[in-house]
Amino acid sequence: MQQRDQAICLRKTDYSETSQVVHLLGRDSGVLRLLAKGAKRAKSSTGGAIDLMSEGDLVYIPHRGVSLGTLVEFTETDSHAALRTNAARLNTGLYMIELVGMLLADVDPAPEVFDLLHNSLARLAQPDAPPAALLAWFQWRTLRNVGLLGDLNECVGCGHAIGPGSRGVYFSASEGGLICTSCEAHLTEKYRLDPDALAGLAALIAAATGRKTPLPDEQAHAVNRMLAYHVTQTLNKPLKMARYAIKPVGRGK
């Protein structure tokens, strides 16, 4: 039976000279792996080849067992062409879709994550949008939505409050949160947070309560490095786009 959904393309691979396998995030369906037969033909009944980050109205037939589902039609509503003319924005968008594709299970509806990705890609295309701050917000919200990140305002070991002025603070992926200087000694897996990271986390927490709080680039970069570390530890490998979207310590603008 055919089903319909709104979808965003997370990944695509060639299946044959004329067909693709596409991984799409459906708002109501979750991550779908679909065979797009003949998608690369000049005149394709499915709507043509689908680009990464493209959004559209989807018609598909769900998979049976371990087989792929079938893409019936994809009508593009937004190609996010503006992102493809700027390297920083393109790399940020590609990191976002890779993160979602790696963290979500197949056919597990996640409408909050879909809406977050949809809104973030739309905002990223606006000329005044700061890519680093937007990525920090996206990573933080996505990790919280999938249950991999708790409240980052106290030590998960002793409950001691942690804020921008705290010293000797670490983040531990295995512990799932912040660790104060009194609790970090016994941990081998930990990531030292600098003042920019702590200030950036405080800004994100404040923004989540509706307060307009600025997130300067250096704070955003520090938060992104911390959250990318968390993703790497969780997946046991870094995302492919991390080297392009996450600014290393000491690199100029």
C-alpha positions as CSV (number, residue, x, y, z in Angstrom):
1,M,0.0,0.0,0.0
2,Q,1.3,3.4,-0.9
3,Q,2.0,5.9,1.8
4,R,2.6,9.7,1.8
5,D,4.9,11.9,3.9
6,Q,7.0,15.0,3.9
7,A,10.7,14.0,3.6
8,I,14.3,15.3,3.6
9,C,17.1,13.5,1.8
10,L,19.8,12.4,4.2
11,R,21.9,10.1,2.0
12,K,21.9,8.7,-1.5
13,T,23.9,5.9,-3.2
14,D,24.0,4.6,-6.8
15,Y,22.1,1.3,-7.2
16,S,22.6,1.0,-10.9
17,E,23.2,3.2,-13.9
18,T,19.7,4.5,-13.7
19,S,18.6,4.0,-10.1
20,Q,19.4,5.2,-6.6
21,V,19.0,4.1,-3.0
22,V,17.9,7.1,-1.0
23,H,17.7,7.5,2.7
24,L,14.9,9.9,3.5
25,L,13.7,11.3,6.8
26,G,10.0,11.3,6.8
27,R,8.2,13.5,9.3
28,D,5.7,10.7,10.2
29,S,7.7,7.7,9.0
30,G,11.2,8.2,10.4
31,V,14.2,7.2,8.3
32,L,13.3,5.3,5.2
33,R,15.6,3.4,2.8
34,L,14.0,3.4,-0.6
35,L,14.9,2.2,-4.1
36,A,14.3,5.0,-6.6
37,K,14.0,3.0,-9.8
38,G,15.0,4.9,-12.9
39,A,15.6,8.1,-10.9
40,K,18.6,9.1,-12.9
41,R,16.9,8.9,-16.3
42,A,16.2,12.1,-18.1
43,K,12.5,11.4,-17.9
44,S,11.8,9.7,-14.6
45,S,8.4,8.7,-13.4
46,T,9.6,9.1,-9.8
47,G,10.5,12.8,-10.2
48,G,14.2,12.5,-11.1
49,A,17.4,12.2,-9.1
50,I,17.2,13.4,-5.5
51,D,20.0,15.6,-4.0
52,L,21.2,15.7,-0.4
53,M,19.2,18.0,1.8
54,S,16.4,18.3,-0.8
55,E,12.9,18.4,0.7
56,G,9.7,17.3,-0.9
57,D,6.4,15.4,-0.9
58,L,7.0,11.7,-0.9
59,V,4.9,8.7,-2.1
60,Y,6.4,5.3,-1.3
61,I,5.7,1.7,-0.7
62,P,7.2,0.5,2.7
63,H,9.7,-2.3,2.7
64,R,8.9,-5.9,3.6
65,G,11.4,-7.8,5.8
66,V,14.9,-6.8,5.0
67,S,14.2,-5.5,1.5
68,L,14.3,-1.9,0.5
69,G,11.1,0.1,0.2
70,T,10.1,1.6,-3.1
71,L,10.0,5.2,-4.0
72,V,7.0,5.9,-6.1
73,E,7.3,9.7,-6.4
74,F,9.2,12.6,-4.9
75,T,8.0,16.1,-5.7
76,E,10.7,18.5,-4.6
77,T,9.5,21.6,-2.6
78,D,12.9,23.0,-1.6
79,S,16.3,22.2,-3.0
80,H,18.1,24.5,-0.6
81,A,20.0,25.9,-3.6
82,A,21.3,28.9,-1.5
83,L,23.3,26.5,0.7
84,R,25.2,25.1,-2.3
85,T,26.8,28.4,-3.1
86,N,28.6,28.9,0.2
87,A,31.0,26.3,1.5
88,A,30.5,27.0,5.2
89,R,26.7,26.8,4.9
90,L,26.8,23.7,2.7
91,N,29.2,21.9,5.0
92,T,27.0,22.8,8.0
93,G,23.9,21.5,6.3
94,L,25.6,18.3,5.2
95,Y,26.8,17.7,8.8
96,M,23.3,18.1,10.0
97,I,21.8,15.5,7.7
98,E,24.7,13.1,8.4
99,L,24.1,13.5,12.2
100,V,20.4,12.8,11.9
101,G,21.0,9.8,9.6
102,M,23.5,8.3,12.1
103,L,21.5,8.8,15.3
104,L,18.0,7.8,14.2
105,A,16.9,4.2,13.7
106,D,15.0,3.2,10.6
107,V,11.2,3.6,10.5
108,D,11.2,5.2,14.0
109,P,9.1,8.4,13.7
110,A,10.8,11.5,15.1
111,P,8.7,14.5,14.1
112,E,10.5,16.8,16.5
113,V,13.9,16.0,14.8
114,F,12.3,16.4,11.4
115,D,10.9,19.8,12.3
116,L,14.3,20.8,13.8
117,L,16.1,19.8,10.7
118,H,13.6,21.5,8.4
119,N,13.7,24.7,10.3
120,S,17.5,24.7,10.7
121,L,18.1,24.2,7.0
122,A,15.7,27.0,6.2
123,R,17.4,29.3,8.7
124,L,20.8,28.3,7.5
125,A,19.9,29.6,4.0
126,Q,19.3,33.1,5.3
127,P,22.3,35.4,4.8
128,D,22.3,36.7,8.3
129,A,22.3,33.2,9.9
130,P,25.5,32.4,11.8
131,P,26.4,28.8,10.8
132,A,28.4,28.0,13.9
133,A,25.7,29.1,16.3
134,L,23.0,27.4,14.3
135,L,25.0,24.2,14.3
136,A,25.6,24.3,18.0
137,W,21.8,24.7,18.6
138,F,21.0,21.9,16.2
139,Q,23.5,19.5,17.6
140,W,22.4,20.2,21.2
141,R,18.7,19.9,20.4
142,T,19.1,16.8,18.3
143,L,21.2,15.0,21.0
144,R,18.6,15.9,23.6
145,N,15.7,14.7,21.4
146,V,17.3,11.3,20.9
147,G,18.0,10.9,24.6
148,L,21.8,11.2,24.4
149,L,22.2,14.5,26.3
150,G,20.8,15.6,29.6
151,D,20.7,18.9,31.4
152,L,24.2,20.4,31.2
153,N,24.0,22.7,34.3
154,E,25.3,20.4,37.0
155,C,27.8,17.6,37.7
156,V,26.3,14.2,36.9
157,G,28.5,12.7,39.7
158,C,27.6,14.9,42.7
159,G,24.9,17.3,41.5
160,H,27.1,20.3,42.0
161,A,25.9,23.3,40.0
162,I,28.0,24.2,37.0
163,G,27.9,27.5,35.2
164,P,30.0,29.8,33.0
165,G,32.3,30.7,35.9
166,S,33.1,27.1,36.9
167,R,36.6,25.8,36.7
168,G,38.1,22.4,36.0
169,V,34.9,21.2,34.3
170,Y,34.9,18.2,31.9
171,F,32.3,16.5,29.7
172,S,32.1,12.7,29.7
173,A,30.2,10.9,26.9
174,S,30.1,7.7,28.9
175,E,28.6,9.5,31.9
176,G,26.3,11.6,29.7
177,G,27.0,15.0,31.1
178,L,29.3,17.4,32.9
179,I,31.8,16.4,35.5
180,C,33.2,18.8,38.1
181,T,36.8,19.0,39.2
182,S,36.1,16.9,42.4
183,C,34.6,14.0,40.4
184,E,36.7,13.8,37.3
185,A,39.8,12.1,38.7
186,H,38.5,8.6,38.3
187,L,37.4,9.0,34.7
188,T,39.6,8.1,31.8
189,E,37.1,9.2,29.1
190,K,36.6,12.9,29.4
191,Y,36.8,16.2,27.5
192,R,38.1,19.4,29.1
193,L,35.8,22.4,28.7
194,D,37.2,25.9,28.3
195,P,35.3,29.1,29.4
196,D,33.9,29.5,25.9
197,A,32.3,26.1,25.9
198,L,30.7,26.7,29.3
199,A,29.5,30.2,28.3
200,G,28.1,28.7,25.1
201,L,26.2,25.9,26.9
202,A,24.7,28.5,29.2
203,A,23.6,30.5,26.2
204,L,21.9,27.5,24.7
205,I,20.1,26.6,27.9
206,A,18.9,30.2,28.2
207,A,17.7,30.2,24.6
208,A,15.7,27.0,25.2
209,T,13.7,28.9,27.9
210,G,12.8,31.6,25.4
211,R,15.4,34.2,26.4
212,K,17.3,35.8,23.5
213,T,20.9,35.1,24.3
214,P,23.8,35.8,21.9
215,L,26.1,33.0,21.0
216,P,29.4,34.4,19.6
217,D,31.3,32.4,17.1
218,E,34.1,31.4,19.5
219,Q,31.6,30.1,22.0
220,A,29.6,28.3,19.3
221,H,32.8,26.7,17.9
222,A,33.7,25.5,21.4
223,V,30.3,23.9,22.0
224,N,30.4,22.3,18.5
225,R,33.7,20.7,19.3
226,M,32.4,19.3,22.6
227,L,29.2,17.9,21.0
228,A,31.1,16.5,18.0
229,Y,33.4,14.7,20.6
230,H,30.2,13.3,22.2
231,V,29.0,12.1,18.8
232,T,32.3,10.5,18.0
233,Q,32.4,8.7,21.3
234,T,28.8,7.5,21.0
235,L,29.2,6.2,17.4
236,N,32.9,5.0,17.9
237,K,33.8,7.1,14.9
238,P,33.7,10.7,13.8
239,L,31.1,11.9,11.3
240,K,32.6,12.3,7.8
241,M,31.6,15.9,7.6
242,A,33.1,16.8,11.0
243,R,36.4,17.8,9.5
244,Y,34.7,20.4,7.3
245,A,32.0,21.7,9.6
246,I,33.7,21.7,13.0
247,K,36.4,24.3,13.5
248,P,39.4,22.9,15.3
249,V,41.1,24.8,18.1
250,G,43.4,27.5,16.9
251,R,42.2,27.6,13.3
252,G,41.4,31.2,12.1
253,K,38.1,32.2,10.7
